[in-house]
Every structure is written in C-alpha cells, then in structure tokens.
C-alpha cells in the first residue's frame, strides 16, 4: 500500500493545483449562500475525483500486472498517451495568459456565481474535477497506479480516499477557513483569489508540462519492462 500511495502523491498534488476551482469556491464563500454552495461545490469536486479514480480501479483491477504482461503494457500505454496529450493543453494555457496590464480572462459562469444553487454548485464542482482534462487525466493515472499495485479491496478504498482528500485539499481548505473564521476570512480569501487569477495561465502551463514528463516517463518505463 505504501508504494501505491507514493505513486499517487504526484497525481494528487496536480489535482490539488486547480486554479479555476479554487477561485470559484473563494467567490462562492463571499456570496449570501456561502456555506451551502461552498460545501456543495467542495463535495462535488471530491466526488468527481473519486468517480474517475474508482472507475479506473474497477476496470483495471484484478489483472496480472507482472512485468511485460498485457495489462501492464496497456496501462503503460495509456499513461504514455496521456503524457503526450498534456503538452497541447499546456500550450493552450500559455497562449491564453494575459498580456502585461491586461485583466486575466475568467470563465463567464463565474460572473453569475452568486445566483448558484447548491445543486448547481455540486454539478459545477464535479465537472471541474471529473470532466476537466487535466484532472481527468490525473485521476485516471492515479486509479491505474492503484490497480497495478495489486492491493486488497480495503486497501484500494483507503488509497482512493487518500488521493481524493489530497487532491481536494485546496478546495476544502478555503471552506475550512471560512467555516472557522466567518466573514473575517474574506480578506484572506480575496488575496488568494487575486494572485491565482493573475497567475492562472503560467501555473497551469508549468504544471501540465511537469506531469506530461512524469506520465511519459512512467509510460516508457512500463513499456520497456
């Protein structure tokens, strides 16, 4: 189990560095429905991470993952393909970065976030973790790594929980700050939001390139036996 946890830690870190979801929950926490919408959004985000990871473990689990086996080659190929796709996403983020003196562009739905309901907040949170290409790829890679470890069902579940909690830490963190500090948290959260909005494209470009290298390396290593 320790080896599996070591394998998923980089993927959990990558999922945690999700700039738009962090900005979204910070904005929710300064609206009249802060507690309900913020909690629903965080629940949706971690549920999305868990869903993709569980599906990957369920589909890939129970196979023979000895060196050079068919399943090992398949998993390694998937990781390699994911790694080769991420640089394209990194380039897209880099091109979208704001020029000097220009306001960073944010998704249009953020402007209406004060009108969200808890149900919509949950759905948006789930989509940003399960459908977002970066988080989908990282959760898929984490699930495949857990399946390869050949753990018991209980250990699989525990490792998935660890991945989800670490991957969702930056979404759960602002919620915890708000619940602990109430309105006093507004200034702190506002500072986080401003920095993240200004540096979103750069952070995501670098992160995607780093994980592209990680996945390509793991894919090549697995395919070479």
N, C-alpha and C positions, 0 to 999 in steps of 0.2 A: 504493500500500500504506500509505503514511503516513496518508492520510485515513481509511482503513479502521481503522487502529489507533486513531486519535483518536476514531472513532465508538464503538469497543467498550470504551474505557477506563472510562467511567462504568458500563457494564453489568458489567464485571469487578469493579469496586470494590463494586458492590451485591451480587454473588455472594459476594465475599470476606467481607462483613459478614453472616455466617450464624451467629447466636449458638448455637443448639442443636447444630449440628455441631461447633462449636469446643469447647463444653462436653463433648460426647460423646468427642472424641478425647483431651481432657485427662483425663477419667475413665478411659479405656482405658489411658492411659500410667502409671497408678498401680496397675494390676492385674498379676497374675503373667504374663499373656500380652501384656504391654505392646508389645513390639517387633513380634510377629506380627500382633496385632489392630490396633494403631495404623497399621502400614504398609498392611494390607489396607483399613482404613477410608479412609485418605487416597487410596489407589488407586481405590477405588470412587467417592469423591466427585469426583475429577477426571475419571474415566471418564464419570460421569453428565453433567457439564458438557459434555464433548466430544461425547457422543452427541447431545444435543439440538441443539447448535450445528452438527454435521456434517449432521444430518437437515435442518435449516433451509436450510443452504447447498446441499445436494443437490437439494432440492425447488424452491428459488427461483433457483438459479444458471442461467446461460445464457440468461436472458430479456433483453428490451430494457428497460433502465431509464432511458431518456431521459425528459426532463421530460414529465409528463402521460400517459405510456404506461400501458397496462393494468396491467402488473406493478408499476410504481411506485405506482399508485393502490391496488393490492391490499396491498402491503407497508405503505404508509402507513395503510391502514385497520386492518390487524392491529395495528400499533403503537398506534393511537388506542384500539382496543378494549381492549388490554392495559392501557393507561394509565387507562382508565375503570374497570377492574375492581380495580386495586390499592388505591384508597382504601377499598374494602369490607374488604380484608384488613387494612389499617392500622387501621380502626375495631375490627375483631375483636381485634387485638393490644392496642389501647389499653384496651379493656374488660376484658381478661384480666390487666392489670397488678395486682400485689399492693398491697393497702392498707397504710398505714403500720403497721409492726410485724408484718406478715403474711409468712410464708415464701413465696417465689415458687414457683408450681406448675411442675413439670418433667414431661416425658413419662414414663409409668410404666416404659417399657422401659429407661430409664437406670438404674433400681434393680437390674437384673439384668445390667449390662454386664460384670461380672467373670466371667460364665458364657458370654460370647460365644465363638464360634469365629472363625477368620479368614474363613471363607466367609460367616458371618452378618454379620461386621463389614463386609466388602466390600459385601454387599447393602444394609445399612442406609446406608452411605456413599453408594452410588449412588442410593438412593431419596431421600435428603435433598438431592441436587443435581438429579436428573432429574425427580422427581415433586413435590417441594416447589413450591407455586405461584409463590413469588417467584423462585426460581432457574430454574424452567422458563421463566417469562416473560422473564427477563433473558437467558438463553441463547438463547431463540428470537429475541429482538430483536437480539442480537449476531450470530447467524447470518444473519438477514435483512439486516443492515447490511453484512456481509461479501459477501453475494451481490450486493447493489446496487452494490458498488464495482467490479465487473467485472474482478476480478483473474485471474491465471493460476492453474492448479491448485496449483502450488507455493506461490504467494503466499497462496492461500486456506488451505492447510495451515499455513503459518507463522503467519498471523494467528490461526487457531484455537488453535494451541499457545500463543501469547502470551495469548490470552483465558483459556485453561484454567489456565495457570501463575499468572496474576494472580488469577483467581477462586478458585483453590485455595490461595493463599499463606497464608491464615490457618489452614488445616488442615495444610498441610505445615510451617508454622512451628513449632508445638508439637512435632511429630515430630522435626524437626531439633534443637530444643533438647534434647529427651530423648536422642536418639542422641549428641549432643555432650557432655551433662553427666551422663547417667545418673540415679541417684537424687537427685543434687544439684538436679535440675530440679523436684523435687516441690513445694517451697515456692513457687517462681516460678509454676508452672502452677496451683497451688492459689489463689493470689491472683488470677490471671486468671479462673479459674472463678467465684470468689465475686462479682467485680464484674459479670461477664457475666450470671450468674443473677439478680442484683438489678436489673439494668437492661435485661433482655431485651425486655420489652414496649415500653418507651419507645424504645429504639434502633430496633427493628423498625418501630414506628409511624411514626417520623420518616423512616426510610429509605424505606419504601413510599410515603409521600406525596411525597417528593422525586422518586422515579423515576416516579411517576404523572405529575407535572408534566412531567418530561423526555420521556416517551413521548407524552403528549398533545400537547406542543409539536411534536415531530418528526412525529407523525401529521398534525396540522393543516397544518404547513409543507409536507409532501409532497402533501397533497390539494389545496392551494391552488396548486400548481405553481410 
